[in-house]
């Protein structure tokens, strides 16, 4: 199977800071940039030290359907995993075998959870709790930098 197409510049819009200087382009407001974990989120939680289990595990059906639907709607799908670079081939083969549609894979995500993502772009975090379904807006307390 060939590698999925990379989204082109059609999804990016020119952006400027308050003084009118160019800054990095932004995705259109209609396009979401999904970063999705693999182990424990789209399939069983399998440790890096057991790559033989990665080959034969099954995807969570709701994950496959939901992610492929997002892809078909024009959103960007990138798998962001704690799997090591040594398991990239196994991971790509597994994703393709099961029909996941995606644009990229980022390996070597820091392990251990308790993630604090600091970025100059808006970050929306959704904690996976065992099932992919429709998303709703729910207000939660968050940590922010003091102005």
N, C-alpha and C positions, 0 to 999 in steps of 0.2 A: 504494500500500500504506500502511496506517496504521502509526503508530509503535507498537512493541511495548509491552505493558502494563508499568508500573513495579511492582516488587514492593511489596506492602503491608506494613503493620506486623506481619502475621502471622508474619514471619520474625524479628522483633526481640524480644528478651527484656530486661526491666528489669535494670539492673546497678547495683551499689553498690561504693564503695571500702571500704577496711579500716575506716573510721570509720562506715560506714553511710550516707554521703552518696550521693545519686543521681549517677551518671555517665552518659555517653552509652550508649544501649541497644546491645546486642550481638546479632549474628546467632546463631541457634540453632547448636549444635555440628554439626548435620547439614547445615547450609547453608554452601556455600563461596561466596566473593565473588571471582570470577575477573576479573582485569584482564589483557586480552589485547592484545598488539601486533598491528598489521595487516601492515605491509610487512616482508617477510622471514620472517613467522611464519604468516600464513594465506594469503598470496599472494606473488608475486615482490617483491623489494625495489625499490621505485620511489621516486626522489627527488621532493621537493616541486616542484622546478622542471620536472617533466614530468607535469603532471596529465592530459594526453591519454592517457598510458599507463595511468593508474589506471582509466580508463573500461573498457578492453578486456581487462585482465588476468584470468586465471582463478584461482579459489580452489584451494588444495591440498585435494583431496577428503577426506583424513583429518582435516583441520582442520574442515571443514564438518560432517562426521558427528559428530565428537567434541564440538564446541561445542554443536551442537543437542541432543545427548544430555544434556549437562550441564544445559542449559536445561530440557529436559523432566523431568529429575530434581528440578527446583526450585531449582537453584543460580542465582546472579546473574551475568549476563554483561555486562561493560562493556568496550568496546574503548578502549584507552588508547594513543593514537597520536601520533607526531611530525608527522603531517600538520597543516598549518596550518588555521586557521578558514576560509580561503578555499576549501578543498577539502571542507568539511563536506557540501555538497549532493552532490558527486560520490561521496563516501565512503558516505553514507546510501543513495543510489540503488544503488550497487554492492552493498552488503551485502544490501539488500532483493531486488535482481535475482537474486542467487545463493541466496537463501533462508536467510541466517543469522538465527538467533533471538538477540535481545539486549535488554538493558534500557536501555543508554545508551552514549554515546561521549564520551570526554574527548579533546579535541584539544590540540595544542601541547605534547605531552610533550617534555621537554628532549632535545635531540639529542646523539648521540655515545656513548651507552652508558656503561659503568662506573658504573651506578646504585648509590647507597647510599640505601636507603629507611629513614628514621628515623620511627618512629611509636610511639604508646603502646599500639597493638594488635599482636597477633601477626601477623607477616608471613612467609609462606612463599613463597620464590622458586623458580621452576622455569625453567631456561634451556632454550629451544627449540633443538633440535639437528637439525632437518630432518624430523621426523615426529611426528605426534600418535599416541599409543598409550595403553595403560593406564599409570597412574602407580604407582610402587612407593616405599616409604620407603627412603631411603639416607642414611646419616649423612655429613656433610661438616663441615669446619672453617668457622666463621663469625666475623666480627668482632662484638664486643659491648662495651658500655660497662662500665668498671670500677665496681663497687659502691662 
